[in-house]
Amino acid sequence: MAARIKKGDEVIVISGRDKGKKGTVIKVLTDLDRVFVQGVHMVKRHQRQTQTEQGGIVQKEGSIHISNVALLDPDSGEATRVGFRALADGRKVRFAKRSGEVID
């Protein structure tokens, strides 16, 4: 199955404690259907000191289930579903179902 949400996409959280927040996808875990979104679902982690990093409590992004985020429409900036379409030259691209605009 083709990926509907990829690294670098602008998304909005549609459910959960961070509902309404927008951000960029940092990482996608396809096998677990989870994504990491910049500045969303911040968790505190107790980090052990290493030779390169200081120890202590650090804040970092936690993962969110992919069903709880929606892609932002490039036209209106609202949540949209993603469809797939074949262009005239044979390329398969993603498009926003709300506006019909090609994403890739």
C-alpha positions as a Python dict, from the first residue, in 0.01 Angstrom:
ca = {
    (1, 'M'): (0, 0, 0),
    (2, 'A'): (128, 343, -90),
    (3, 'A'): (206, 590, 188),
    (4, 'R'): (-59, 860, 225),
    (5, 'I'): (152, 1063, 470),
    (6, 'K'): (526, 1100, 420),
    (7, 'K'): (819, 1266, 595),
    (8, 'G'): (812, 1642, 536),
    (9, 'D'): (433, 1669, 493),
    (10, 'E'): (239, 1942, 675),
    (11, 'V'): (-30, 1778, 889),
    (12, 'I'): (-294, 1871, 1147),
    (13, 'V'): (-386, 1659, 1450),
    (14, 'I'): (-757, 1570, 1431),
    (15, 'S'): (-801, 1392, 1765),
    (16, 'G'): (-637, 1351, 2104),
    (17, 'R'): (-488, 1594, 2353),
    (18, 'D'): (-310, 1792, 2079),
    (19, 'K'): (-616, 1829, 1855),
    (20, 'G'): (-586, 2129, 1622),
    (21, 'K'): (-207, 2157, 1634),
    (22, 'K'): (-22, 2174, 1304),
    (23, 'G'): (331, 2059, 1227),
    (24, 'T'): (570, 1886, 991),
    (25, 'V'): (616, 1509, 989),
    (26, 'I'): (965, 1425, 1117),
    (27, 'K'): (952, 1047, 1094),
    (28, 'V'): (708, 777, 980),
    (29, 'L'): (700, 426, 1130),
    (30, 'T'): (514, 238, 856),
    (31, 'D'): (514, -101, 1029),
    (32, 'L'): (346, 47, 1341),
    (33, 'D'): (128, 305, 1153),
    (34, 'R'): (268, 589, 1365),
    (35, 'V'): (416, 931, 1287),
    (36, 'F'): (629, 1185, 1472),
    (37, 'V'): (513, 1546, 1421),
    (38, 'Q'): (736, 1843, 1508),
    (39, 'G'): (619, 2017, 1826),
    (40, 'V'): (324, 1783, 1883),
    (41, 'H'): (277, 1522, 2161),
    (42, 'M'): (584, 1637, 2354),
    (43, 'V'): (696, 1384, 2616),
    (44, 'K'): (962, 1409, 2886),
    (45, 'R'): (1236, 1151, 2881),
    (46, 'H'): (1500, 1087, 3145),
    (47, 'Q'): (1821, 1069, 2945),
    (48, 'R'): (2142, 914, 3072),
    (49, 'Q'): (2457, 1118, 3021),
    (50, 'T'): (2683, 1011, 2734),
    (51, 'Q'): (3020, 1134, 2613),
    (52, 'T'): (2851, 1370, 2367),
    (53, 'E'): (2524, 1465, 2542),
    (54, 'Q'): (2437, 1602, 2882),
    (55, 'G'): (2209, 1390, 3099),
    (56, 'G'): (1881, 1503, 3251),
    (57, 'I'): (1518, 1539, 3154),
    (58, 'V'): (1474, 1619, 2785),
    (59, 'Q'): (1157, 1695, 2592),
    (60, 'K'): (1104, 1524, 2259),
    (61, 'E'): (822, 1435, 2025),
    (62, 'G'): (624, 1120, 2093),
    (63, 'S'): (459, 914, 1822),
    (64, 'I'): (97, 960, 1716),
    (65, 'H'): (-116, 703, 1538),
    (66, 'I'): (-144, 789, 1169),
    (67, 'S'): (-526, 785, 1190),
    (68, 'N'): (-513, 1084, 1427),
    (69, 'V'): (-348, 1317, 1174),
    (70, 'A'): (-470, 1456, 843),
    (71, 'L'): (-277, 1617, 562),
    (72, 'L'): (-314, 1993, 520),
    (73, 'D'): (-466, 2106, 192),
    (74, 'P'): (-208, 2316, 0),
    (75, 'D'): (-489, 2550, -118),
    (76, 'S'): (-702, 2619, 189),
    (77, 'G'): (-480, 2499, 476),
    (78, 'E'): (-759, 2274, 610),
    (79, 'A'): (-756, 1900, 675),
    (80, 'T'): (-798, 1684, 367),
    (81, 'R'): (-796, 1321, 267),
    (82, 'V'): (-538, 1191, 21),
    (83, 'G'): (-606, 1025, -313),
    (84, 'F'): (-383, 883, -585),
    (85, 'R'): (-390, 975, -950),
    (86, 'A'): (-186, 881, -1258),
    (87, 'L'): (-59, 1175, -1462),
    (88, 'A'): (-35, 1181, -1843),
    (89, 'D'): (335, 1091, -1829),
    (90, 'G'): (256, 779, -1623),
    (91, 'R'): (367, 904, -1280),
    (92, 'K'): (153, 811, -979),
    (93, 'V'): (105, 1116, -755),
    (94, 'R'): (-87, 1204, -438),
    (95, 'F'): (-357, 1470, -452),
    (96, 'A'): (-571, 1651, -195),
    (97, 'K'): (-932, 1536, -224),
    (98, 'R'): (-1064, 1869, -88),
    (99, 'S'): (-919, 2086, -365),
    (100, 'G'): (-792, 1835, -622),
    (101, 'E'): (-443, 1988, -602),
    (102, 'V'): (-143, 1760, -664),
    (103, 'I'): (78, 1722, -354),
    (104, 'D'): (390, 1552, -494),
}
